């Protein structure tokens, strides 16, 4: 049984030894690179964009300052959560942003999953 284990270990470890030997010996032959050769980086200008290429669209939504002012408004702090949601929806509508809000009995109540 020991002979079988020893043969299995030799069969597994022999390729590893060959690999380590090849990595430790410097390569030779006509395909090896010249160690004195250092490529000089050249700056290549980027190709011009094609006229039909998609340009990134500018941000058209509200700024963070506008949104922060809406969510942290003093007149909203004393409202109930339902009233606060409606107030936020109206404030966003004034600046042209659709803000979906939920309330009891809305059209989504029929779609709710009851567990």
C-alpha positions in Angstrom: 0.0 0.0 0.0 2.9 2.3 0.8 4.3 1.8 -2.7 1.0 2.9 -4.3 0.9 6.1 -2.2 4.5 6.9 -3.0 3.9 6.4 -6.7 0.8 8.7 -6.5 2.8 11.4 -4.8 5.6 11.2 -7.3 3.1 11.4 -10.2 1.5 14.5 -8.7 4.7 16.3 -7.5 6.9 15.6 -10.5 5.2 18.1 -12.8 5.4 20.7 -10.0 9.2 20.2 -9.8 9.6 20.6 -13.5 7.6 23.8 -13.4 9.6 25.2 -10.5 12.8 24.4 -12.3 11.7 26.1 -15.5 10.7 29.2 -13.6 14.0 29.4 -11.7 16.3 29.1 -14.8 16.4 32.2 -17.0 15.0 31.8 -20.4 17.3 31.6 -23.4 17.0 31.5 -27.1 16.1 33.8 -29.9 12.6 34.7 -28.6 13.8 36.2 -25.3 13.5 39.9 -24.9 16.5 42.1 -24.7 16.7 43.3 -21.1 18.3 46.6 -22.2 15.2 47.4 -24.3 12.7 49.7 -22.7 9.8 50.9 -24.8 9.2 54.6 -24.9 5.6 55.5 -24.2 4.1 57.7 -26.9 1.1 59.8 -26.4 -1.6 58.9 -28.9 -4.4 61.4 -29.2 -7.9 60.0 -28.7 -9.9 59.4 -31.9 -12.5 62.1 -32.5 -16.1 61.2 -31.6 -18.3 60.2 -34.5 -21.0 62.9 -35.0 -23.7 60.3 -34.4 -22.2 59.0 -31.2 -24.4 59.4 -28.1 -23.4 62.3 -26.0 -24.2 62.0 -22.2 -27.3 63.9 -21.3 -27.2 66.7 -18.8 -28.9 66.1 -15.4 -32.4 67.6 -15.7 -33.7 66.7 -12.2 -33.8 68.9 -9.2 -30.5 69.8 -7.4 -29.7 68.3 -4.0 -30.2 71.7 -2.4 -33.7 71.9 -3.7 -34.6 68.4 -2.6 -33.0 69.0 0.8 -35.1 72.2 1.3 -38.3 70.3 0.5 -37.6 67.4 2.9 -36.4 69.5 5.7 -38.9 72.3 5.5 -40.1 73.6 8.9 -43.8 73.6 8.1 -43.6 69.9 7.4 -42.3 68.8 10.7 -45.6 68.9 12.6 -47.7 67.1 9.9 -48.8 63.5 10.1 -46.9 61.1 7.8 -49.8 61.1 5.2 -50.0 64.9 5.2 -46.2 65.1 4.9 -46.3 62.8 1.8 -48.9 65.0 0.2 -47.0 68.2 1.0 -43.8 66.7 -0.5 -45.7 65.6 -3.6 -47.1 69.2 -4.1 -43.7 70.7 -3.5 -42.1 68.5 -6.1 -44.9 69.2 -8.5 -44.2 72.9 -8.2 -40.6 72.3 -9.5 -41.8 69.9 -12.2 -40.9 66.6 -10.7 -43.4 63.8 -10.3 -43.3 62.4 -6.7 -45.5 59.3 -6.3 -47.0 59.0 -2.9 -49.1 56.4 -1.1 -52.2 56.9 1.0 -54.9 54.6 2.5 -57.3 53.5 -0.2 -55.1 54.4 -3.2 -55.2 52.4 -6.4 -52.2 50.3 -5.2 -54.1 49.0 -2.2 -55.9 46.4 -4.3 -52.6 45.2 -5.6 -51.0 44.7 -2.2 -50.1 41.1 -1.3 -51.6 40.0 2.0 -49.5 37.5 3.8 
